[in-house]
Every structure is written in C-alpha cells, then in structure tokens.
C-alpha cells in the first residue's frame, strides 16, 4: 500500500515485476539476515557480488555480455530493493554497475568489453571508480593525478580517496590528466597487482559500514595503451555519475520505505496510556507527511527514469531527484527515529542504521548544495561557481 499508493506499478511490464520481485526476495533472504553483523563488524563479503551476478542484476541496462539489457527504470527499482536492506549493499551494486561496467560499455573497445564485462557481470571481478582526490572533491577538474605516455604504455601517478570497493577491487577505473595530450582527462583501466598500485582501506567510518571504502595510490603505475577508454574530458565520468545518481534517487527511497514500514509495525503494536501509538493524532500526522513525501519522490523518479529510457532526460533532472530523494529520505529516517524513541537507536530496529547511511548518501556523488547550484545555474543561466 505504501509503495504503490499512487499505483506506479502500472507502469511496469510483467517481466519488470518479476525482476523486481526476485530482487526483493534475494534482498530479504540473503542480505537481510546478515546486515546487522556486517554493519557492526564492517564485514564486506566478496561473495555478495557473485550472488548478485547469479541473480543477473549487475550492469542491468547493458545489452549483451551476459547482462540483463533492461531499462533504467528497472535499474532504479533494483537499487531501491537492495537499499531497503542497506545503503552499503546498494553502493556495491551501483559502483559495479554504473561506474565501472557502464563506462566500459560506453567508452571501451570491443576487446575491453569482451575481457571485462562478463567477469564483472558475474561478480567474479570487482571494480571501482577513481575520480575524487584528497584535495579535489566537488572540483574534479582540478585533479592532479596524471598519466604520461611511454611508448606502448602509460605511466600513472597520483592518488584518489573515498573510493567504494577499492580495497577489494580487481579492476580500477581511474580518471587522470594525460600529460602527453594537453592534460586532457581520460579514463584508464588498471588491473589489481599492477606494480606501484595500492588501495588502502579507510578506517573509522561511522556510516556505510557494510561497504568498504579506500584510497587508490599510484606510484609509476605502468599499463598498456590498450587500457585507455575512448573518451576525453569530464563528460566521461560525469555521464557515468548521472546514471549512478539515478540509481541513488531510487535507492534512498528504499531506505525511506524500510523506515516507514518499521514505524507502522511499531506504532500499531506499542501502547502508551492504554492506546496504540498509531491511534494518536501526532503519529498519524507524521506518517501522512512521510508517506506523502515518499510517494511524490518516487513518482518523480519514475518520470525521470522513463524519460531516460526514451533519451529525453537531461542531467539537471537527475540532480533534482537525487537531491530531493536524499533529503526527503533523511527527513523520513529522522522522524522515524523520533517516533521509535529510545528504540530508534537500537540495532534491533533498522532506522538509525538507515539514518547514518543516508547522511553519507546525501553527500556522495554531489552534495545537496552542489546539486542546488547546478539547478540554479540551469534555471537562471548564471554560474555561481
């Protein structure tokens, strides 16, 4: 009732419904029983990628190469079902699908596609996406990581940080300035165990603990020239990030839906002053707000995904829904935590874990403020940054 209040499922084909139902079953049967322990102990099991691969959901918009070849709407709804369990698992899915497989599919040679995409689709190979640097987050054009052509090879030097999957990655997609070609930004594929490449883990995270995050350190890393992607400039990484943000827009609403479900279950069973909490006007008022915002946000995600599938979407639309979904989901998680009182911070209930995760998701792949400035530039015609 909550997620289909506006009957959005009428937009789905029977095949799409089957894919989403099977993903939901996988998430509940395989991911849900392990999340409390994984989150508490920062456990990242590489077999999760293989399980997703066996489900056939990695790189779901890619046609061929053992991929699903379905729509962006299907991709978004898969992300929503995974993030209903935890944002960390959805990050693993999103990075692999949108930030590694997608650019190889869009900008890679046929040799690169045949070599990497089936392995990534199966989960036998794990990828990561290296754009953010220690001193260049919101300003990736300022990156200092560089590549220098050396005969039939390139030599890469520099570092990336806050990179999901990097400590366990088998394939590193790194964006660097090509010093031998007027400092044009290009994508380079680096395989694990290449000399000079290290990927230390970032410790001490208080959020997204079920997903591993690290750095990428490159000291004279030598790769063959065949490992360069066929794209120049920031349009390469930005196009991939836009696809990933679409998944995030849906995904965060999975976390919001989980919080709402928890609140309804809790308030219809717990009594105070001889009445169920759900009988109280204040609780019903908050639930009405939460469920309204959830459904309106999900409707906008459906609309943009359908436009994306028809090649009619523009990046600013995705900025709008990424920002909106993150902020609305954060608000829903905070209200849910408040309604559950002290129980709202207990690991037995999933609300506080979703809340801490959403704080991170609201920041990565463009903060709410940066996306607001992107929209402001589009609406006014003036750049403020």
Buried (B, 14 or more C-beta within 10 A) or exposed (E): EBBEEEEBEEEBEEEBEEBBEBBBEBBEEBBBEBBBEBBEEBBBEBEBBBBBBEBBBBBBBBEEBBBBEBBBBBBBBBBBBBBBBBBBBBBBBBBBBBBBBBBBBBBBBEEBBEBBBBBBBBBEBBBBBBBBBEEBBEEBEEBEBBBBBEEEBBBBBBBBBBBBBBBBBBBBBBBBBBBEEEEBBBBBBBBEEBEBBBBEBBEEBEBBBBBBBBBBBBEEBBBEEEBBBEBBEBEBBEBBBBBBBBBBBBBBBBBBBBBBBBBBEBBEEBEEEEEEBBBBEEBEEBBEEBBEBBBEBBEBBBBBBBBBBEEEBEBBBBBBBBBBBBBBBBBBBBBBBEBBEEBBEEEEBBBBBBBBBBBBBBBBBBBBEBBBBBBBBBEEEEEEE
